Amino acid sequence: MHVARAVDAPPDGSDVGDVIRWYRKHHNLTQQDAADLLNTTQSRLSKIEKGSLTLGLDELRLVASRFGIPPERLGVLPDRSADAVPNPRTVSDSPGAPLESQERWRAVRAALNSNRAALGDLAAELYPQAHCIPNTTVLTKPAWLPDAPVELADVQLHWRTDEVPKPSITGQIPESESARPLAADGERYRRYSSALRDLARPRLLDNRISYRLLDVDWADGRGRLDFNYTSYFEVLDIGEAVGHEFAEAWVNAGRKRPSMAGLRLRRHIADPFDLLARPMLPSINTLTIRRDPIDGHRMYLHQRDSKAVAAAGGMFHVIPAGVFQPAALAPQHQANDFSIWRNIQREFSEEFLGNPEHDGNSVEPIDYDEDEPFRSFTEARKSGDFRVYATATVLEPLTLWVELLTVAVIEAPAFDRLFAGMVEVNDEGSAVSTESGQPAVGIPFTSDARERLKAEPLSPISRACIELAWQHRHTLLAG
């Protein structure tokens, strides 16, 4: 039996001096030799080794490259920022096979974004019904589904420090070719994210370092999730390609569900629950409930703008929601933000209050204890007025993206205080409410509203969030 080694947080680069000193001595280099190798001075290198000088992202990558240190050991991933920069040389504007391929790709991408909810329900039919949460089309398995909601304080995150096997299924495998159009030179795009960047770029497209989910365990009213590194594009390259392949086959079949036999990439993912076979980055989806036993409980959705987001565009979706990743690129953020609660807080700030998303370039980590609105969120949680629970780990059926479902129950007075400035429109979409111009009104958390939403383009993930919250409503909303 192999037991993975784990720590409570990813490396943050704080021990970079010790690491450099070890590698320098391992290679029998003097400080001056090493300083010359790094294009710096012996005095400056001495300060770095003593820990009195902090290195930036680019310098950490230089150190890793020059000394042959795995960049992950210094809390950074290889630089793939160029992936997000459009490449005009790959876009075709001349008649021929590349132009036809790219136009076809754009048309399928548009069909995918316009029909995600319906396509997700159809894709779920390809899998045994036993894998679906009742009254939904999301996929799960017994080990991924706790018996009851788990308070977020009882969900432990662990960082894997052992050698994690590289995924065998990536965005560059031959099975994904049908979702990758031809570039101007006649060769296929190597990555789905590159085609998305060039041909149908959403407003928000950032290849951020992210947390790769490696293991899930729910037992005895507690949870444990194991992680290591991935990047957003590595996961998008598979998930969106799987969805694109399904959408194209659906169009070719006259808008009827295609069979698994015609879905080469999806078929190649033999076990969609295998967390090691492909890079899996969890999205954290939170159904927010304003608890008001007098006037009635309310819940909150927004319609995601397909022109703004790379995934789940065009659908009604729970708010807040976002992938599990650091707020910015600097290594210090990677340990500071390795927290489901902190990830959820940032999404509340962005999607409820309209605060700009962190641009990924900040050096200083967020001070969640002092910076607003995080300080107020935490105070409300400590007082019991802001409770957060995990309800399931699932797969979205269209893209096979792994999702953590959560529910936040906020007492009405605390909600009204924390979200007095709730916005109608944020960077990712528009609030859904029963009263125009009043996003904080939301939607009644009632049986009638739950049935009414079945006629709306509600994302499969959101339906699962609502169904599980409804199933456990007496526990979640108890006084």
N, C-alpha and C positions, 0 to 999 in steps of 0.2 A: 504494500500500500504506500502510495506517495502522499505525504502530508505537505501542503504548500506552506512556505514561510510567509508571514504577513506582519505588517506594521500598521499603525493607525492612520498614516498619511503618506502621500507621495513625497519624494525628495523635493526640497525647495531651493537647492543650491547654496544653503547656508554653510555647509561644510566644504565648500569648493576649495578653500585653502588647504585643508587636510588632504583632499583628493589630489590636488596638483602636487603637493609635496611628496606624496607616496609615489605617483607616477614619475616625477622627476628623479627621485632616488632609484626607482626601479630601473630607469634607463641610464643610471650613472651620469646624470647631468648636474653640473653646478647651477647655482641660481643664475649666474651670468649666462651660461649656455641656454638655460630655459628661457631667460628674458629675451635673448637674441631670437630664439625660435618663435616667440610670441610678439616680436616687434615692440618690445617695451623695455623699461629700464630695470636693472637689478633692484633698485630701491623700491620701485612700484611693485615688482613681483614679491618682494619681501613682505610688503603690507598686505598683499592678496593672501599669501600663505598664512599670515598671522590672523587673518579674518577682519582686519581693520579697514579693508577697502572692498566695496561691493561691486561686482561686475554686472554689466547689462547683458541683455539677451544675445546680441551679436558677438560680444566678447566671449561669452560662455561657449557659443558655438565654435568660435575660433580655437579656444583652448581644447575643446573636445576633438577638433579636427587635427590640430598640431601634435597632440599627445596620444592620439588614438584612444581616447576615453569614450566609452559609449555615452552619447549625449543624454540619454535618459538618466545616467548616474548624476548628472549635474542639474537635473530637473528640466531639461529642454528636449524637444524633439527636433529632428532634422528640419531645416528651413524649407518649407514648401509654400512660402508666401507668394512666389511667382505664379503658382497655380491659379490665384484669384485675379490675375491681370489679363485682360482680353488680349488675344493674339490675332491681329488682323490677317496674318499670313495663312491662317488655317481656315478662314471663312471664304467660301467661294462666291464669286459674283459673275462667273462665266458659264454659259450653257455646257452641260455635260453631266457625267455621273455624280461628281461631288455636289454640285448644286442641287440636283434632283434628290440626292440622299439627305441633304440638309433641310430642304423644304419639307420632305416627308417626315423627317424627325421633328421639325417644328409643329407640324400638323398633329402628330401623335401626342406630343407634349401638351398641346392645347386641349386635345380630347381627354388626356389624363387629368389635367387640372380642372376641367369642367365637370368631370364625372367621378371624382374620387370616392364619394360616399357609396354610389351604386356599384362601382367597380370593386370596392372593398368587400361588399356583401357577396358579390359573385365569386370573388377569389376565395372566400371562406368555404364555399361549396366544394372546393378541391380537397378539403381536409376532413377527416372524420368528425362528425358532429359532436362526438364525446370530448373533443378538444376545445369546444366553444363554451364560454360562460353563458348560462341560460339567458335567453331573450336577447342575445347579442351575437355578433359574428367574430368577435376577437378570439384569438387562439391562446390557450394556456394549457398547463398540465398540473396534476395534483401538487407537485413539489413547489410550484410557482404561486399557489393560491392559499393564503393563510385561512384558517378556520373562521377568523373574525378580524376586524380592523386592528392593526397593530399601531400603538402610539409611536410617533416618530422617534421619541427618546429610546425606544426599545429596538430600533433598527440600527445595527452596528455595521459600519463600513470598515473594510480591511484592505490594505494595499499589499498586493502580492510582490514579494521581493525575489522569488525564485525565477528561474528561466522559463518564461511563458512561451509555449510553442507559437510560432508564427502561423497565422490563419492560412489554410490551404485555398480558401475561396476569397478571391480579391476581385476588384473591378477590372483587372486586366486579363482575366482568364478567357479562353476562346468562347466559352458558353455565353459570355455577355456581348458578343460582337453585334448581335442584331439590335441592341439598344445603343450602339455607338456608331454615329454616322461617319461618312467619309469626310476627311479634311480636304483642303484645296489641292494638296499634292497627291490625292488619290489613296492615301493610307488612312486607315481607320483612326479616329480619335482613340487615344490610349485609355482615357478615363471619361466616364459619364459626366463628372463634374466639370471637365474641360469643355465638353460640348455645351453644357448648361451655361457656363461662363460666356461662351462666344455667341451662342445662337438664341438663348432665351433667358438671359440673366435676370434673376429677381433682384430687388433692391438690396435685400439682405443676403449676402453670400460671403461667408468668412470662414476660412479653413483654420479654425481654432483647435489648439491642443485640447483633447477631451479625455474623459475617463471611460475606459473599455471595461464592460461588465464581463466577468469571468465565471462567476458562480452565484447561485441564489439558494438560500435555505430559509424556509419559514417553519419554525417548530416551537411548540410550547409558548405561544403568544409572543414570540420574538422573531427577529429577522437578522440575517447576516448576508451582506453582499460583498463580493470580492472584486477588486479592480486592478487594472494596470493602464498603460497609455494606449490611446489611438488618436486619430484626428477626425474631424467632422467629415472631410471629403472621403476618407477611406471607407466610412460607413455609408455615406450618401452614394458612392460609386456602385455599391451593391443594391441597397434598398430602392433607390429611384430607378435603377436599371431593371430590377425585378418588376416594379410597377409599370414601367414603360413597355417592357416586353408584353405584359398582360394587356395593356391598353391597345397595343398594335394588333395583337391577336384578336381582341374583341372587335375592333373596327373591321378587320379582315373577315370575321365570321358574321358580318351583318349585325353587329351589336348584340350578339348572343355570347353566352359564356363559352370560352374556348376550353379545350380539354388539356389536361396536364401533358399529354403526349406532344403537343405543339409548343410547349413552353420549356425550351432547352435550359435556360438559366435556373428557373424555378425548380425544375426536375433535378438539376445538379445539386441543389441544396437539399440533400436527401432527408436530413433531420433538421427542420427549421429551428428547433430548440437547442441545438448544439452550440454552446457559447464559445467554443474554441475553434470551430471550423471557419468562422468568418468574424470580422471585427463587428462588435455589437456595442453601440453607444445608446444608453437608455435616455429616452425623453421622459421628463417628469411632468405628469398631467394632473392638475389639481382641480377638483370640483370644489368651488367655494360656496359655502352655505351661510347665509346671514340668519342666525338663529333668533327667531322672534316668536315665542309661543303665544303671544297675544294677537298680533296682526298677521301672523303667518310667516313661515320660513321662505326665503328666496334663494335662488341659485343663479349663477352667472355664466354666460356664454359670449363668445364673439365670433364674427365671421372672418376667417383668415383670408387675407388678400393674396390671391395667387400670383399677382405681379410683385409682391413684396417678399414672399417666403418661398423657400425651395421645396418644402414638404407640407402636405396637408392643406394646400391652398384651396380656397373656394368653399370650404365646409364650415358649418357651425362647430365650434370646438370649445371645450372647457377653458376657463381662464383662471389662473395663469397656466402656461405650459412652456417648456423649453428643454433643450438638451442639457445633459449633465456635463458641464465643462467650467473651467475657471473663467473669472470675469475678464481676464486679460492674459497676454502672452508671457509676461515676465515670470520667471520661475517661482518668485515668492507667492504668487497667486495660487499656485497649484496645490500647496498644502493648506493655505488659508481658506480656499473655497471648496475643499474636499468635504462637503457637507450637504446633505439633501435639504436641510432647513435653510441654509444660506442660499442655495440655488433657488429655492422657492421664494425666498424674500426678494431676491433680485428681480424675479419675474413679476411679483406683485408690484414692485416699484415701477417697472417698465410698462406693464400692461394695464394695471388699474390706474396708476397715477401719471403715466405718460412721461416718466423721466427717461431721458435718452439712454439707450443701451450703451454699456461701456464699450469704448472703441477698440479695446484690445491692446492699446499702446501704453496704458498707465503703468508706471513702475511701482508706485506705492500700493500695497494691498488695501482693500476696503477695511475700515475699522467698524465692524458690525456692532460693537458695543457702544460706540459713540455717534457714528454717522446716522443721520436721518434719511429715510424713514425706518432704517433697520433697528435702531434703538427702541423706537416705539413699538415695532412689531414684537421684539423680544420681550419687552416689558408686559405686553398684553398676553403673550404666551406664558410667561412666568406666573401671571395672575390667574391663569385658567380661562381667560376670555378669548383665546386664539389657540384652538386645539387642532393638531394635524395628525392624520392617521394614514398609514399605508394599507391599501386594500387588495392589491394583486400585482403580479408581474405578468405581462401578456405580450403577444405579438400582434401588431396591426396586420391584418390578412393580406392587404394589397402589396405592401412593401416589405413585409416581414421584419419591420423595425421593432426592436424591443422597447417596451414602455413600462414605466412604473406608475401605477395608478394610486393617487392619494386624494384625500378629502380634507378640506380645512373648514372647521366649524367655528364661526366667529360670532360672539354675542352681539346683538343689535347695537347697543350703545357703543361698544368698542369699534364695530364696523363703521358706524356713522362718523366716529371721530377719526379713525385711521384713513378712511377713504372719502372724506368730505370733498376732496378735489378730484374724484374719479372722472376720467376723460371718456368721451364718446369714441374717439379714434386714437389708436396708438400706431406704432411703427409696423405692426403685424396685421392689423385688421380693425374692425368696427364692433363696438359693443352691441349686444342684442338685448332689448328690453321691451316690456309690455307698454311702456310709456315713452313716446318720442322725446328726445332731449333730456331724458333723465336716466342715464346709464346705471346709477346706483339702485334703481328700482328692481332691475333684473327680471327674473321669471319665477313664478310660484313653484316651490318645491312640493308639488302635489301629484296625486295619481293622474288627474286630468291633464296636467301639463306634460307629464311623462308620456302619456298616450299621444298628445298633440304633437310632440316632437318627432314622433315616428314618421310624420308626413313631411318633415323638413330635411334638408341635406346635412344631417347630423353625422359627424364622423363616427366610425365604429368605436374608436377609443372613448369618445365622449359618452356614447350610449352605455358602454361598459362601466364608466365612472358613475353614471347616474343609476344604473341598475344595481350595482353593488352598494351604493349609498342608500338606495331605497330598501334593499334587502336588509341592511343593518341600521335602518333609520332610528329604531327605538334605542339602540345602544349609542349611536352617534349624537342624538339630539336629547338624550336624557338630561334632566336638570341637575 
